[in-house]
């Protein structure tokens, strides 16, 4: 695949995918190396096709959707955090 024909809008960087998934960049790199995430190596960096992310998750996570999810998680943790932590320790 020739890089001059790639459109940057069609890909996510490892940092962008990490932010979307709530993981570290290192975790993303490890998943790429294990083959858990399909990525294309360009020079020394990896990019992940947005079509792959859409395929895996069923849709693209926009920043507004991510904020909605984060708000819901905070609310659940605020209301049920102690119970969740206790269940996690069992």
Secondary structure by P-SEA (a helix, b strand, c coil): cccccccccccccaaaaaaaacccaaaaaaaaaaccbbbbbcccbbbbbaaaaaaaacccccaaaaaaaaaaaaaaaaacaaaaaaaaac
